[in-house]
Amino acid sequence: MPYINVRGVEHYYEWMKKPSGSLAKPVMVFIHGWAGSARYWRSTANALSEQFDCLLYDLRGFGRSRGKPTIVQASESVAESESLQEQSEAIKDLTYELEEYADDLAALLDGLHIQRAYINAHSMGASVATLFFNRYPQRVERGILTCSGVFEYDEKAFTAFHKFGDYVVKFRPKWLSKIPFVDRMFMARFLHSPIPNSERQAFLQDFLQADYDAALGTIFTSVSKAQSELMPQEFAKLTVPTLLVAGEYDKIIPAQMGRQAAALSDKVEFVMIPNTAHFPMLEDASTYLRRVQEFLQIKTPEAQVG
């Protein structure tokens, strides 16, 4: 499997490309959400690979990416030792703040020699992408934020959510995936329309395999008083043309939160997909793709998820 060292941490990535007789195609990067992986973006990426070279990767601590820095061997060279020491200090400062994940993405693009790309991000990954858009606008052609929004701080609700999240992350026995219908129960809150059994199983596996510190750390950084104050400001200052896609029955990030976020900037176009929840790209793939292609001005409405 392909891995790349990003700021001292081994990251899994994969390309989805289709042969093209034309010049090099633009790159579209896909970013997954909390406790997920690049796996659930594959069908969408495959459908868009006629027009784009699609790059999928697992965020630090999730999927197949490591959660901790790679241990490097000591060097006999003084210069190399000093360089490794500097790298070690930088690695030691890595946190689970979403801004750090935005910087991870910049380093990933540098490592793969990608100067500019389209970005399609989901849920927590969409918050990371929004921060990336404002930190590195020169590196983004257009952005798609799927199931994103702004929320108001509620101390009591946030405290309860963090306590519940702490329990959920701690109680993840590997045997859980062996119990019949657990995948259905696990995904029930995220879906309104059914998705394939293989997709549900993959979600459950990703959740069970997520790095403990990353899974818990990002719960506290993505749902916080600081984020509730920061994200409206980030949406308001967007300069990148952006499509925000919401699911009509999303219980995780209700469509109204997405509508409020989009209203903060004339650079953001809002679309709600009926009869879907937190995974509209899987629950109604054809409508999702049509909306994305319209935004990207791709004249291939007949393309379907493969």
Helices and strands as residue ranges (DSSP letters): E 3-6, E 9-16, E 27-31, G 38-41, H 42-48, E 53-57, H 78-92, H 98-111, E 117-122, H 124-135, G 137-139, E 140-146, H 155-170, G 174-178, H 182-187, G 188-190, H 197-209, H 212-222, H 225-236, E 242-247, H 255-262, E 268-273, H 280-283, H 285-296
